[in-house]
Amino acid sequence: MKASIKHALAFVLALSVLVTALVFPVSAAAQEEVILRVTEGEIDTYGFRSAVQSALNAAKQKATAQLPYTVVVPEGDYALNYVLRIYSNTTLDLRGVTITRSGTGNMLRVGDEDGDNTGVTGYAYENVRVFGGVFDGSFGENTIIKAFHVKSFTMDDVTLMNEKEGHMTEFAGVDGLTVRGCLFSDQQLTPGNYGYEAIQLDVLHPFHITNGRCEDLPVSNVLIENCMFENMPRAIGSHTAVHNRPHNNITIRSNVFRDMSSIAIQGLNWTNVSITKNVINNAPRGITIYAEPGGCTYLSSKLAAKGKTQSHASDAYQAPGKAGITIAYNILNAIGTSDDKYASYASQGIAVLGEKLTKKSPVDSGDESGGLPAGDYYIDGVSIHDNVIDIRGNGIRLEDVRNASVADNEILCSKNTVHTNENYYGIVLRDNAGASTVSYNVIYGAEVNGIQLDGSNGGKVNNVRFNRIMNCGKYGIGVYDMSIDKIDDNDIMGTKNIGLFADGSKLSNVRWNRIRNCSDSGIWLTSTTTATTIKSNTTVRCADSNSFGKNTAQSHYSSSSALTNFYIPWDVTDKVGAKMGVGSIFHIAPDVRPTNAIASFTYSSSDEDVAVVDANGMVIALGEGQATITVKSDNNITKKYVVSVEGDGGVTHLTAKPSAPVIILGDADGSGSVESIDTAILLRRIVYIETPYDDVTISRGNVNGDLFLDVMDVTLIQRYLANIDTPYKIGKRIK
C-alpha cells in the first residue's frame, strides 16, 4: 500500500502557496486551513474518544469551505469505545494511528444521528476527508465507517480490518465519493445476514440505513482506485437502488481483489460505469451489473413519504436510458473455484443482466422494497473488451441488454466442480440480448459451447467475427433462434461435437470460417435455419467434413492452404502498433491469407518490463517505455508491432510506428522538460487535487526512486530548478 504517499500534508499546503499560481493564474494564493492538533496530554487526561471528538466539534463550529480544518491525531495505538463524528469542511489526519474498536457501534460517522423522517436532507454535509490510519473493527457487529447526506467524501490510505456481520464502509446519499489507496481485509459474514460489501453504495431507507433520514438520493460521482480488498464476501457493490434514479458515474479502477467468498464487484442500477485495470484473484464470481429489479429497489414516492422528503423520480415504468457501462483491461484469475455460500449464483467472470417484469413486483414485507411496475428493464450500452478471464463457469454472460459489444477478451475455461448441473459457456448472450459484435475473442475449454447465442426470447447480434475457439465440450459456436448478419473468419478447433451449429436462425453471411478436428460436422445448419450466403468455409479433419446442412451447393474448402500473409484486422487494415496506458491490454489477432490457411502463431516481447504477451496475443502494459511485439507463424512469417507505453490511459491503435515516449525524470506534465509547473502538478497530485493531465506518473514524478510520490520529490525538483546539485538524474531521459 502507498501509505506514505501524502506525508506532511501541512508542509504540502505551505509549499503550494509558492507554486499554485503557476498552474492556475486566476488563483492568487493557495487555500488556507486551520490545523488542530490533538495532544497526547489531552488524550491522557480526557481519553482518546473525548479528546478527538472535542477537536472535531471545534471544527464543526468554525470550519467553512473557505477555511477548512484539519484535525491531526498523534501517532499511536488507541481503543475507541464510542463513535467519532466528523462534520463539514473537516479532514481527520490519522497517519500513524491505529484505532481498535472496544465498543459495539460504528467507529466513524459523518454527522449526527437522525430519525427516519427528522433531521438533515439533501447534501447537508460537505468536504469531509479521512487521511491514513488503521480502523480495527475487532470483529464487532456494526459498520466501521458511515457517510450519508454528504457532498464530497474522501478516504485516502486508510486501512479497515476485522469486521463481522456488517459492511466495512457504507455510503448513501453521497455525491462525490473517493476511496484511494485503501486496504480492506478480513470481513466475516454469517449466511442470512446482509452486510456483504466492504464498500456498500446504499439507499436511505431505515432497514438498510439506521439513524439516517429516508430520502431518494442515489450515490453519484464515485472513484475507487488503487485499493486492496482481501478475505471478504463482496468488495464493492450495491444491493439497493431507487427506481428511475440510478447510482451514477462510477469509476472502479486499478484495484486488487483477493479471496472473495461471493463476488468482487456487484452493481445494482448503475449508469455511466467504468470498471478497468482491476485484478481479481479467487472468487465465486468476478463482476456483475444488474438492472433495477435485481434486488431491493425502492419507489421514490415511498422513500419520500417515509422520510417526509421530496420525491425526485416517477414511480411509473420508464424505458431505460443509456447505461454506458465499460468493463475493460481487467484480469480475473481462479473465478468459480468455490461456491458463493450466501446465495445460489451461477459461476461467472463478467455478467451484465437486465430483467423483464411481466407483472408488478411484490413488496417485500421485511424492507418495503419492490412494487415496481411491469416493464422491460434492459441495460442499454455495454462494452466488454480486452479482459483476461480464468473461469470455471460462464466467462461473459449478457442478458436483456442493448447495444452491447464483446471484443478482444481472452477466456480460459476449466471444469466447474461447484454447480455441476449448470450449462457453462465461454460467452453467452440470451434473453433478448442485442449486440453489435462478438469478435476477436479467444476462448479455450468451455464446458459446453464456446459462444452461445440464444434468441429464443428475442435478441440480435450483428457480427460474430475473428473469434478463436478451442477444445469446447460441445459446439464452438451455437446459434439458436437468432438473427445474425456476419459469422466470418472464426477459427474453431477441437470441439467435442459440431464446430458451428445454427438452429431456427436467420443468417446473412457465413464465410471464411476455419474449422478443424471436431468430433462431428464442421458446420451444420438445421432445416429451420436460413442463410443468404454460406461459402468459402474450411473444414478439415472433422468427423464429417463435408456436412454443411443447408446451402451445401455453395463452394467450401475441404483442405487447407499454406499461410502466405497475415494482418491485424482492425478498422484500418495492417495497423503497425499501439499506444498503451500502464495496465491496459491490447489483443493481437492475426487475419490469415488465404482465408483457408490453417496457421498457428507465437508471440514475444522485446522488453517484458514494458509489456508482456501471452500465447494468445494478449499484450499487457506493465511499465512506461517502448517494446516490440513479434508475431511469428508456424511457417516463419514474421511481423512486428511496436507498443509505446505511457501514462495511465487505454489503448490507441496506430497506423504508423509510434515514436518512443520521451520520459524525463521530473517532467510531470510530459512537456519534455522540467519546469516550475511540474512541482505544482505534483503537489496537487499528492493531495489528490485534480490536474488537467491524466498521465502524471510515478516514473516521471518519483525522482528519488522510492516508488512513492511525496514532498521529497517536489523538494528535489525545486533544488534542480534552483541549480542545486541532487544525486538524481532530474531533467534527463530515463527510458
Residue pairs with C-beta under 8 A, 6 or more apart in sequence:
1 157
1 159
1 181
1 182
1 183
1 228
2 157
2 181
2 226
2 707
2 708
3 95
3 132
3 157
3 181
4 708
4 710
5 156
5 157
5 181
5 686
5 708
5 709
5 710
6 12
6 95
6 131
6 132
6 156
6 157
6 686
6 687
6 688
6 710
7 95
7 710
7 711
7 712
8 711
9 70
9 91
9 93
9 131
9 687
10 35
10 70
11 711
12 683
12 686
12 687
12 711
12 714
13 30
13 31
13 33
13 687
15 679
15 683
15 711
15 714
16 30
16 680
16 683
16 684
16 687
17 29
17 30
19 676
19 679
19 680
19 683
20 27
20 29
20 30
20 680
20 683
20 684
21 27
21 28
21 29
22 676
22 677
22 680
23 677
23 680
23 681
23 684
23 691
31 66
31 68
32 67
33 67
33 68
33 69
33 70
33 91
34 59
34 62
34 63
34 67
34 68
34 69
34 70
35 69
35 70
35 72
36 55
36 58
36 59
36 69
36 70
36 71
36 72
37 72
37 74
38 51
38 52
38 55
38 71
38 72
38 73
38 74
39 51
39 74
40 74
40 76
42 51
42 54
43 51
43 52
43 74
43 78
45 51
46 54
48 78
48 79
48 80
48 99
49 80
49 81
49 82
49 84
52 71
52 73
52 84
53 84
53 85
55 71
56 71
56 84
56 85
56 86
56 87
56 90
56 92
58 69
59 69
59 71
59 86
59 87
59 89
59 90
60 87
60 88
60 90
62 69
63 69
63 87
63 88
63 89
63 90
64 89
65 88
65 89
65 126
65 127
67 89
68 89
68 90
68 91
68 127
69 89
69 90
69 91
70 90
70 91
70 92
70 93
71 90
71 91
71 92
71 93
72 93
73 92
73 93
73 94
73 97
73 133
74 96
74 97
75 95
75 96
75 97
76 96
76 97
76 98
77 97
77 98
77 100
78 97
78 98
78 99
78 100
79 99
79 100
79 101
79 102
80 99
80 100
80 101
80 102
80 103
80 107
81 102
81 103
82 103
82 105
83 105
83 106
83 107
83 108
83 109
84 92
84 107
84 108
84 109
85 108
85 109
85 110
85 111
85 112
86 92
86 108
86 109
86 110
86 128
86 130
87 110
87 111
87 125
87 128
88 125
88 126
88 127
88 128
89 126
89 127
89 128
90 127
90 128
90 129
91 128
91 129
91 130
91 131
92 108
92 129
92 130
92 131
92 133
93 131
93 132
94 130
94 131
94 132
94 133
94 134
94 158
95 131
95 132
95 133
95 157
96 132
96 133
97 132
97 133
97 134
98 133
98 134
98 136
99 107
99 133
99 134
99 135
99 136
100 136
100 138
101 107
101 135
101 136
101 137
101 138
101 140
101 144
102 138
103 140
104 140
104 141
104 142
105 140
105 142
106 142
106 143
106 144
106 145
106 146
107 135
107 137
107 144
107 145
108 130
108 135
108 144
108 145
108 146
109 145
109 146
109 147
110 125
110 128
110 146
110 147
110 148
110 149
110 150
110 153
111 120
111 124
111 125
111 148
111 149
111 150
112 119
112 120
113 119
113 211
113 212
114 120
114 211
114 212
114 213
115 211
115 213
116 206
116 213
116 214
116 306
116 307
117 213
117 214
117 306
117 307
117 308
117 309
118 213
118 308
119 212
119 213
120 149
120 213
121 149
121 213
121 215
121 307
121 309
121 310
122 149
122 173
122 215
122 217
123 149
123 150
123 151
123 173
123 175
123 217
124 149
124 150
125 147
125 149
125 150
125 151
126 150
126 151
126 152
127 151
127 152
128 147
128 150
128 152
128 153
128 154
129 153
129 154
129 155
129 156
130 145
130 154
130 155
130 156
130 158
131 156
131 157
131 158
132 156
132 157
132 158
133 158
133 159
134 158
134 159
134 160
134 161
135 144
135 145
135 158
135 159
135 160
135 161
136 161
136 162
137 144
137 160
137 161
137 162
137 163
137 164
137 168
138 162
139 162
139 163
139 164
139 188
140 163
140 164
140 166
141 164
141 165
141 166
142 166
143 163
143 166
143 167
143 168
143 169
143 170
143 195
144 160
144 163
144 166
144 167
144 168
144 169
145 155
145 160
145 168
145 169
145 170
146 169
146 170
146 171
146 209
147 153
147 169
147 170
147 171
147 174
147 177
148 171
148 172
148 173
148 174
148 204
148 209
148 212
149 173
149 174
149 204
149 212
149 213
149 215
149 217
150 171
150 173
150 174
150 175
150 176
151 174
151 175
151 176
152 175
152 176
152 178
153 171
153 174
153 176
153 177
153 178
154 177
154 178
154 179
154 180
154 688
155 169
155 178
155 179
155 180
155 182
156 178
156 180
156 181
156 182
156 688
157 180
157 181
157 182
158 182
158 183
159 182
159 183
159 184
159 185
160 168
160 169
160 182
160 183
160 184
160 185
160 198
161 183
161 184
161 185
161 186
162 185
162 186
163 186
163 187
163 188
163 195
163 198
164 187
164 188
164 189
165 188
165 189
165 190
165 193
165 195
166 195
167 195
167 196
167 197
167 198
167 199
167 200
168 184
168 187
168 197
168 198
168 199
168 232
169 179
169 198
169 199
169 200
170 200
170 202
170 209
171 177
171 199
171 200
171 201
171 202
171 219
172 201
172 202
172 203
172 204
172 208
172 209
172 212
172 217
172 219
173 204
173 212
173 215
173 217
173 218
173 219
174 219
174 220
175 217
175 219
175 220
175 221
176 220
176 221
177 201
177 219
177 221
177 222
177 223
177 224
178 222
178 223
178 224
178 688
179 199
179 223
179 224
179 225
179 227
180 223
180 224
180 225
180 226
180 227
180 688
181 225
181 226
181 227
182 227
182 228
183 227
183 228
184 198
184 199
184 227
184 228
184 229
184 230
184 232
184 235
185 228
185 229
185 230
185 231
185 232
186 230
186 231
186 232
187 195
187 198
187 231
187 232
187 233
189 195
189 196
189 232
189 233
189 261
189 342
191 341
191 342
194 208
194 239
196 233
196 234
196 237
196 239
196 262
196 342
197 233
197 234
197 235
197 236
197 237
197 238
197 239
197 266
198 229
198 232
198 234
198 235
198 236
199 224
199 235
199 236
199 237
200 237
200 238
200 239
201 219
201 222
201 236
201 237
201 238
201 247
201 250
202 208
202 209
202 219
202 238
202 240
203 209
203 216
203 218
203 240
203 241
203 242
203 296
203 298
203 303
204 212
204 213
204 214
204 215
204 216
204 217
204 303
204 307
205 214
205 240
205 298
205 303
205 306
205 367
205 368
205 369
206 212
206 214
206 306
207 366
207 367
207 368
208 240
208 296
208 367
213 307
213 309
214 303
214 304
214 306
214 307
214 309
215 303
215 304
215 307
215 309
216 242
216 245
216 298
216 300
216 303
216 304
216 309
216 311
216 312
216 313
217 312
218 241
218 242
218 245
218 246
218 247
218 248
219 238
219 247
220 247
220 248
220 249
221 248
221 249
222 247
222 249
222 250
222 251
222 252
223 251
224 236
224 251
224 252
224 253
224 255
225 251
225 252
225 253
225 254
225 255
226 254
226 255
227 255
227 256
228 255
228 256
228 258
229 235
229 236
229 255
229 256
229 257
229 258
229 260
229 264
230 257
230 258
230 259
231 258
231 259
232 259
232 260
232 261
233 260
233 261
233 262
233 263
233 342
234 260
234 262
234 263
234 264
234 265
234 266
235 255
235 257
235 260
235 263
235 264
235 265
236 252
236 255
236 264
236 265
236 266
237 263
237 265
237 266
237 267
237 268
238 247
238 266
238 267
238 268
238 269
238 270
238 295
239 266
239 268
239 295
239 296
240 268
240 295
240 296
240 297
240 298
240 369
241 247
241 268
241 269
241 292
241 295
241 296
241 297
241 298
242 269
242 297
242 298
242 300
242 303
242 313
243 292
243 297
243 298
243 299
243 300
243 313
243 315
243 372
244 300
244 313
244 314
244 315
244 318
245 300
245 312
245 313
246 269
246 270
246 271
246 292
247 267
247 268
247 269
247 270
247 271
248 270
248 271
248 272
249 271
249 272
250 267
250 270
250 272
250 273
250 274
251 273
251 274
252 265
252 273
252 274
252 275
252 276
252 278
253 274
253 275
253 276
253 277
253 278
254 276
254 277
254 278
254 583
254 648
255 278
255 279
256 278
256 279
256 281
257 264
257 265
257 278
257 279
257 280
257 281
257 283
258 281
258 282
259 281
259 282
259 283
260 280
260 282
260 283
260 284
260 285
261 283
261 284
261 338
261 340
261 341
261 342
262 283
262 284
262 285
262 340
262 341
262 342
262 343
262 345
263 283
263 284
263 285
263 286
263 287
263 288
263 340
263 345
264 278
264 280
264 283
264 285
264 286
264 287
265 275
265 278
265 286
265 287
265 288
266 285
266 287
266 288
266 289
266 290
267 273
267 288
267 289
267 290
268 289
268 290
268 292
268 294
268 295
268 297
269 290
269 291
269 292
269 294
269 297
270 289
270 323
270 325
271 321
271 322
271 323
271 324
271 325
272 323
272 324
273 289
273 323
273 324
273 325
273 326
273 327
274 326
275 287
275 325
275 326
275 327
275 328
275 330
276 326
276 327
276 328
276 329
276 330
276 583
276 650
277 329
277 330
277 583
277 584
278 330
278 331
279 330
279 331
279 332
279 333
280 286
280 287
280 330
280 331
280 332
280 333
280 335
281 333
281 334
282 333
282 334
282 335
282 337
282 338
283 334
283 335
283 338
284 335
284 336
284 337
284 338
284 339
284 340
284 345
284 347
284 418
285 335
285 336
285 340
285 345
285 347
285 348
285 349
285 351
286 330
286 332
286 335
286 348
286 349
286 350
286 389
286 391
287 327
287 330
287 332
287 349
287 350
287 351
288 348
288 350
288 351
288 352
288 353
289 325
289 327
289 351
289 352
289 353
289 379
290 353
290 355
291 320
291 353
291 354
291 355
291 377
291 378
291 379
291 400
292 355
292 372
292 377
293 355
293 357
293 361
293 372
293 377
294 353
294 355
295 369
296 364
296 367
296 369
296 370
297 361
297 369
297 370
297 372
298 368
298 369
299 315
299 371
299 372
300 311
300 312
300 313
300 314
300 315
301 311
301 315
302 368
302 371
303 309
303 311
304 310
304 311
306 368
315 373
316 373
317 372
317 373
317 374
317 375
319 375
319 376
320 354
320 377
320 378
320 379
320 380
321 380
322 380
322 381
323 379
323 380
323 381
323 382
324 381
325 352
325 379
325 381
325 382
325 383
326 383
326 384
326 385
327 350
327 352
327 382
327 383
327 384
327 385
327 387
328 383
328 384
328 385
328 386
328 387
328 585
328 650
329 386
329 387
329 583
329 584
329 585
329 650
330 350
330 387
330 388
331 387
331 388
331 585
331 620
332 349
332 350
332 387
332 388
332 389
332 390
332 391
333 390
334 390
335 347
335 348
335 349
335 389
335 390
335 391
335 392
335 393
336 347
336 348
336 349
336 391
336 392
336 393
336 416
336 418
337 392
337 418
338 418
339 418
339 419
344 419
346 393
346 394
346 397
346 419
346 422
346 424
347 391
347 392
347 393
347 394
347 416
347 418
347 419
347 422
347 424
348 391
348 393
348 394
348 395
348 396
348 397
349 387
349 389
349 391
349 393
349 394
349 395
349 396
349 411
350 384
350 387
350 389
350 395
350 396
350 397
351 394
351 396
351 397
351 398
351 399
352 379
352 382
352 384
352 397
352 398
352 399
352 401
352 404
353 379
353 397
353 398
353 399
353 400
354 376
354 377
354 378
354 379
354 399
354 400
354 401
354 431
354 432
355 377
355 399
355 400
356 375
356 376
356 377
356 378
356 400
356 431
356 432
357 372
357 373
357 374
357 375
357 376
357 377
358 374
359 374
360 371
360 372
360 373
360 374
361 370
361 371
361 372
362 370
362 371
363 369
363 370
363 371
364 370
376 400
376 432
377 400
378 400
378 401
378 402
378 432
379 400
379 401
379 402
380 401
380 402
380 403
381 402
381 403
381 404
382 398
382 401
382 403
382 404
382 405
383 404
383 405
384 396
384 398
384 404
384 405
384 406
384 407
384 409
385 405
385 406
385 407
385 408
385 409
386 407
386 408
386 409
386 584
386 585
386 586
386 587
386 618
386 651
387 396
387 409
387 410
387 585
388 409
388 410
388 412
388 585
388 614
388 618
388 620
389 395
389 396
389 409
389 410
389 411
389 412
390 412
390 414
391 411
391 412
391 413
391 414
392 413
392 414
392 415
392 416
392 417
392 418
392 424
393 413
393 416
393 419
393 422
393 424
394 424
394 425
394 426
394 427
394 428
395 409
395 411
395 413
395 425
395 426
395 427
395 443
395 446
396 406
396 409
396 411
396 426
396 427
396 428
397 425
397 427
397 428
398 404
398 406
398 428
398 429
398 430
398 433
398 435
399 429
399 430
399 431
399 432
399 433
400 431
400 432
400 433
401 429
401 433
401 434
401 435
402 434
403 434
403 435
403 436
404 429
404 433
404 434
404 435
404 436
405 435
405 436
405 437
405 438
406 427
406 429
406 435
406 437
406 438
406 439
406 441
407 437
407 438
407 439
407 440
407 441
408 439
408 440
408 441
408 585
408 587
408 589
409 427
409 441
409 442
410 441
410 442
410 587
410 614
410 616
410 618
411 426
411 427
411 441
411 442
411 443
411 444
411 446
412 444
412 445
413 424
413 426
413 443
413 444
413 445
413 446
413 447
414 445
415 447
416 422
416 424
416 447
423 447
423 448
424 446
424 447
424 448
425 446
425 447
425 448
425 449
425 450
425 451
425 452
426 441
426 443
426 444
426 446
426 449
426 450
426 451
426 469
426 472
427 438
427 441
427 443
427 450
427 451
427 452
428 449
428 451
428 452
428 453
428 454
429 435
429 438
429 452
429 453
429 454
429 459
429 461
430 452
430 453
430 454
430 455
430 456
430 457
430 459
431 454
431 457
431 458
431 459
432 455
432 457
432 458
432 459
433 459
433 461
434 459
434 460
434 461
435 460
435 461
435 462
436 461
436 462
436 463
437 461
437 462
437 463
437 464
437 465
438 451
438 453
438 461
438 463
438 464
438 467
439 463
439 464
439 465
439 466
439 467
440 465
440 466
440 467
440 569
440 587
440 589
441 451
441 467
441 468
442 467
442 468
442 469
442 587
442 589
442 616
442 617
442 618
443 450
443 451
443 467
443 468
443 469
443 470
443 472
444 469
444 470
444 471
444 616
445 470
445 471
445 472
446 469
446 472
446 473
447 472
447 473
448 472
448 473
448 474
448 475
448 478
449 472
449 473
449 474
449 475
449 476
449 477
449 478
450 467
450 469
450 470
450 472
450 475
450 476
450 477
450 492
450 495
451 464
451 467
451 469
451 476
451 477
451 478
452 478
452 480
453 459
453 461
453 464
453 477
453 478
453 479
453 480
453 482
453 484
454 480
454 481
454 482
455 480
455 481
455 482
455 483
455 505
456 480
456 481
456 504
459 482
460 482
460 483
460 484
461 482
461 483
461 484
462 484
462 485
462 486
463 484
463 485
463 486
463 488
464 477
464 484
464 486
464 487
464 488
464 490
465 486
465 487
465 488
465 489
465 490
466 488
466 489
466 490
466 491
466 569
466 589
466 591
467 477
467 490
467 491
468 490
468 491
468 589
468 616
469 476
469 477
469 490
469 491
469 492
469 493
469 495
470 492
470 493
470 494
471 493
471 494
471 495
472 494
472 495
472 496
473 495
473 496
474 495
474 496
474 497
474 498
475 495
475 497
475 498
475 499
475 500
475 501
476 490
476 492
476 493
476 495
476 498
476 499
476 500
476 515
476 518
477 487
477 490
477 492
477 499
477 500
477 501
478 501
478 502
479 487
479 500
479 501
479 502
479 503
479 505
479 507
479 529
480 502
480 503
480 504
480 505
481 503
481 504
481 505
482 502
482 505
482 506
483 505
483 506
483 507
484 505
484 506
484 507
484 508
485 508
485 509
486 508
486 509
486 511
487 500
487 507
487 509
487 510
487 511
487 513
488 509
488 510
488 511
488 512
488 513
489 511
489 512
489 513
489 569
489 591
489 595
490 500
490 513
490 514
491 513
491 514
492 499
492 500
492 513
492 514
492 515
492 516
492 518
493 499
493 515
493 516
493 517
493 518
494 516
494 517
494 518
495 518
495 519
496 519
497 518
497 519
497 520
498 518
498 520
498 521
498 522
498 523
498 524
499 513
499 515
499 516
499 518
499 521
499 522
499 523
499 539
499 542
500 510
500 513
500 515
500 522
500 523
500 524
501 523
501 524
501 525
502 524
502 525
502 526
502 529
502 531
503 526
503 528
503 529
504 526
504 528
504 529
505 525
505 528
505 529
505 530
506 529
506 530
507 525
507 529
507 530
507 531
507 532
507 534
508 531
508 532
508 533
509 531
509 532
509 533
509 534
510 523
510 525
510 531
510 533
510 534
510 535
510 537
511 533
511 534
511 535
511 536
511 537
511 595
512 536
512 537
512 538
512 595
512 596
513 523
513 537
513 538
514 537
514 538
514 560
514 592
514 595
514 596
514 597
514 598
515 522
515 523
515 537
515 538
515 539
515 540
515 542
516 522
516 538
516 539
516 540
516 541
516 542
516 560
516 598
517 540
517 541
517 542
518 539
518 542
518 543
519 542
519 543
520 542
520 543
520 544
521 539
521 542
521 543
521 544
521 545
521 547
521 548
521 549
522 537
522 538
522 539
522 540
522 542
522 544
522 545
522 547
522 548
523 534
523 537
523 539
523 547
523 548
523 549
524 547
524 548
524 549
525 531
525 534
525 548
525 549
525 550
525 551
526 549
526 550
527 549
527 550
529 549
529 550
530 550
531 550
531 551
533 554
534 548
534 550
534 551
534 554
535 554
535 555
535 556
536 555
536 556
536 557
536 595
536 596
537 548
537 556
537 557
538 556
538 557
538 558
538 559
538 560
538 595
538 596
538 598
539 545
539 546
539 548
539 556
539 557
539 558
540 557
540 558
540 559
540 560
540 598
545 558
546 552
546 558
548 556
557 596
559 596
560 596
560 597
560 598
561 594
561 596
561 597
561 598
562 597
562 635
563 592
563 593
563 597
563 598
563 599
563 633
563 634
563 635
563 637
564 593
564 594
564 597
564 637
565 592
565 593
565 637
566 590
566 591
566 592
566 593
566 599
566 601
566 631
566 633
566 637
566 639
567 573
567 574
567 590
567 591
567 593
568 574
568 575
568 588
568 589
568 590
568 591
568 641
569 589
569 591
570 653
572 653
572 655
574 655
575 641
575 653
575 654
575 655
576 641
576 642
576 654
576 655
576 656
576 657
577 641
577 642
577 643
577 644
577 653
577 654
577 657
577 658
578 586
578 619
578 641
578 643
578 644
578 651
578 652
578 653
578 654
578 658
579 643
579 644
579 645
579 646
579 651
579 652
579 654
579 658
580 586
580 611
580 619
580 621
580 643
580 644
580 645
580 646
580 650
580 651
580 652
581 621
581 645
581 646
581 647
581 648
581 649
581 650
581 651
581 695
582 621
582 622
582 623
582 624
582 645
582 647
582 648
582 697
583 620
583 621
583 648
584 620
584 621
584 649
584 650
584 651
585 618
585 619
585 620
585 621
585 651
586 618
586 619
586 621
586 643
586 651
587 617
587 618
587 619
588 603
588 613
588 617
588 619
588 629
588 631
588 641
589 617
590 599
590 601
590 617
590 631
590 633
592 599
599 633
599 634
599 635
600 633
600 634
601 617
601 631
601 632
601 633
601 634
602 615
602 631
602 632
602 634
603 613
603 614
603 615
603 617
603 629
603 630
603 631
603 632
604 613
604 629
604 630
604 632
605 611
605 612
605 613
605 619
605 627
605 628
605 629
605 630
606 627
606 628
606 629
606 630
607 625
607 626
607 627
607 628
608 622
608 627
609 622
609 623
609 625
610 621
610 622
610 623
610 624
610 625
610 626
610 627
610 643
610 645
611 619
611 620
611 621
611 622
611 627
611 629
611 643
611 645
612 619
612 620
612 622
613 619
613 620
613 629
614 620
617 631
619 629
619 643
621 643
621 645
622 645
623 645
623 699
624 645
624 646
624 647
624 661
624 663
624 697
624 699
624 735
625 645
625 660
625 661
625 663
625 735
626 642
626 643
626 644
626 645
626 658
626 660
626 661
626 735
627 642
627 643
627 645
628 640
628 641
628 642
628 643
629 640
629 641
629 642
629 643
630 638
630 639
630 640
631 638
631 639
631 640
631 641
632 638
642 657
642 658
643 658
644 658
644 659
644 660
644 661
645 661
646 661
646 663
646 670
646 695
647 670
647 694
647 695
647 697
648 694
648 695
648 697
649 694
649 695
660 735
661 735
662 670
662 672
662 733
663 699
663 700
663 733
663 734
663 735
664 672
664 673
664 674
664 700
664 731
664 732
664 733
664 734
665 674
665 700
665 703
665 728
665 729
665 730
665 731
665 732
665 733
665 734
666 674
666 678
666 700
666 701
666 703
666 716
666 717
666 720
666 730
666 731
667 673
667 674
667 678
667 700
667 731
668 677
668 678
668 679
668 681
668 682
668 685
668 693
668 696
668 700
668 701
669 677
669 678
669 681
669 693
669 696
670 693
670 695
670 700
671 677
673 731
674 717
674 720
674 721
674 730
674 731
675 721
676 721
678 701
678 717
679 714
679 717
679 718
679 721
681 691
681 693
681 696
682 696
682 701
682 709
682 713
682 714
682 717
683 711
683 714
684 690
684 691
685 691
685 696
685 701
685 709
686 709
686 710
686 711
686 714
698 707
698 708
698 709
699 734
699 735
701 709
701 713
702 708
702 709
702 713
703 713
703 716
703 717
703 726
703 728
703 730
704 712
704 713
704 716
704 728
705 728
706 712
716 726
716 728
716 730
717 730
719 725
719 726
720 726
720 730
720 731
